[in-house]
Every structure is written in structure tokens, then in C-alpha cells.
Amino acid sequence: MALKKEAVDIEFAGETLRLLAQKAVVWPREKTLFIADVHLGKAASFRAAGLAVPSGHSHDDIARIDALLRAYDIAHLIVLGDLVHNRASYTESLHQTMRSFAKTHPTLKRTLVMGNHDDHAGEPPIDWGFEIIHDDLKISPFVAAHAPTYRVKPQSRMSDAPEVARLVGHLHPAVSLQTAKESINLPCFWRTSNELVLPSFGLLTGRYTVKPEAEDVTFVVTGQQIFRVPSRAA
């Protein structure tokens, strides 16, 4: 097992991508930041349904994005779906936070590849500053999308899956690390032959334990550290 780091560089489709322990990907050459599954306003939607969930996670998520934009001199932010949790998430507090974010980064290009939750929530307001993409986004040599090509059974390869380098989210991938006496479930980046599945960026999101195949690679994130895990340990 490799030493723990704050970031790991990988080669994907001939480009260098930097996987961050903060559950995001930087494409240094293009000054682009990829994140997936933020689920802004999820706590508000729970409270609207009568469940007592603490507030503040959306503000913290935006602060984390802001910190990454500044740290890596980002010019383009691409969200791989599920920026907003549902319609009840659109509170005035969230609107104020996002308008402030837009004013803080006036030159930042923002792109949202709509996810299944975004479809139910509806497009974010114009003053949030996002270009909305309802299909896959081609950003050569990559395709940025919400769901993997094997979305129904993520551990299975579809015979007609396109051999193109895809950056995706949706699954909230995690792996289970085990010893003889205990185990722990941690979020991860999941790299297959043609897809890189990002962990969910949002602080208030669930996880889906994936079962990588022998040729796959997973990079586990733990707080401020990231490390590669051999497939046999996942």
C-alpha cells in the first residue's frame, strides 16, 4: 500500500488528472475542477419532511469548493450531476449562498451536467451562473457525465459500453477495508478501463459499496488523505 498523500496524479486518456483527498479531481492543464454529487440543500429537504436534521452542510460544501478553486487556480468548475438534492432544497438561504459564491468568482466558468436529482429539483436559477447540460458533455479527450455506463449493475461491464474516457459520479462509491477482526467503509475514486467514478463531494451524502474487478483501481479518501488500495483488498 502506498504512503498516504493529499493528492494522487494519474494518467487518463493521455492527460494528467489530480485526485484530491477532498473528493474532487483537478485537470491541471485546463485549470478545471470536477466534482460530483454535492446534494446542496439535502438537510433542508429532510427538515421539510419533518425530520430534525442540522443545517449548515450546504454552506460548508460551498466553502470547500471555494477553497479548492483558490488553491488550484481553477478557471472552469464542472459538476457531474446532483448539485441540488430536490425542490425543497431551494431555500432562500441556499439562494443567498450561491449568489454570493457567483459574485465572489465572476470569471469562473461553471457547468452543471444534470443528474437525476437535478432533474427532479429543476434547473438552478440563472443568477447561480451555471451553464446547464442535459446530455453528456464532451470535453476532449473526456466525456463528463452523471452516471456510469453500467448504472444498473455497477459491478458488471456492459458489452456495448463505449471505449471512451468518462468522468462520472452518481454511485457515491466506497470500498470496505477489512482485517481479521474489523472492517471500515470509506469513500473512494473508482478507476476502470474507461471510466473514473468520483466519490460524492457533499458532506451529507450516503455511500454505495462497489466491488472492483481485478483490473480496476480504487483510491480511498480519509479526511485529508488519499491512498491507492489494491483490488484484492476492496
DALINMO-V741203 format. One record per residue. RES is the residue in one small letter. NEAR is the number of other C-alpha atoms within 8 Angstrom. Layout:
RES;NEAR
RES;NEAR
This chain:
m;6
a;6
l;5
k;7
k;9
e;9
a;10
v;10
d;8
i;8
e;8
f;8
a;7
g;5
e;6
t;11
l;12
r;12
l;13
l;12
a;14
q;8
k;14
a;14
v;12
v;13
w;12
p;9
r;6
e;6
k;12
t;13
l;13
f;12
i;15
a;18
d;16
v;14
h;12
l;13
g;16
k;12
a;12
a;12
s;13
f;11
r;10
a;8
a;6
g;6
l;7
a;6
v;8
p;5
s;7
g;6
h;12
s;11
h;9
d;8
d;13
i;11
a;8
r;8
i;8
d;9
a;8
l;9
l;11
r;8
a;7
y;8
d;7
i;13
a;11
h;11
l;13
i;12
v;14
l;19
g;17
d;16
l;15
v;14
h;14
n;14
r;9
a;10
s;15
y;10
t;9
e;6
s;6
l;13
h;9
q;8
t;10
m;10
r;10
s;8
f;10
a;11
k;7
t;6
h;7
p;6
t;5
l;9
k;8
r;11
t;12
l;13
v;17
m;14
g;13
n;8
h;12
d;15
d;9
h;8
a;12
g;8
e;7
p;6
p;6
i;6
d;6
w;9
g;8
f;10
e;7
i;9
i;10
h;6
d;7
d;10
l;9
k;8
i;7
s;5
p;7
f;11
v;13
a;13
a;15
h;14
a;10
p;12
t;6
y;11
r;8
v;4
k;6
p;9
q;9
s;6
r;7
m;7
s;4
d;4
a;8
p;4
e;5
v;8
a;12
r;11
l;13
v;15
g;17
h;13
l;11
h;14
p;16
a;15
v;13
s;10
l;10
q;9
t;6
a;4
k;5
e;6
s;8
i;7
n;9
l;11
p;14
c;14
f;16
w;14
r;11
t;9
s;6
n;9
e;13
l;12
v;13
l;17
p;16
s;17
f;12
g;12
l;7
l;8
t;9
g;5
r;10
y;8
t;9
v;9
k;7
p;12
e;7
a;6
e;8
d;11
v;12
t;14
f;11
v;14
v;15
t;9
g;6
q;8
q;11
i;15
f;13
r;10
v;12
p;9
s;12
r;5
a;7
a;11
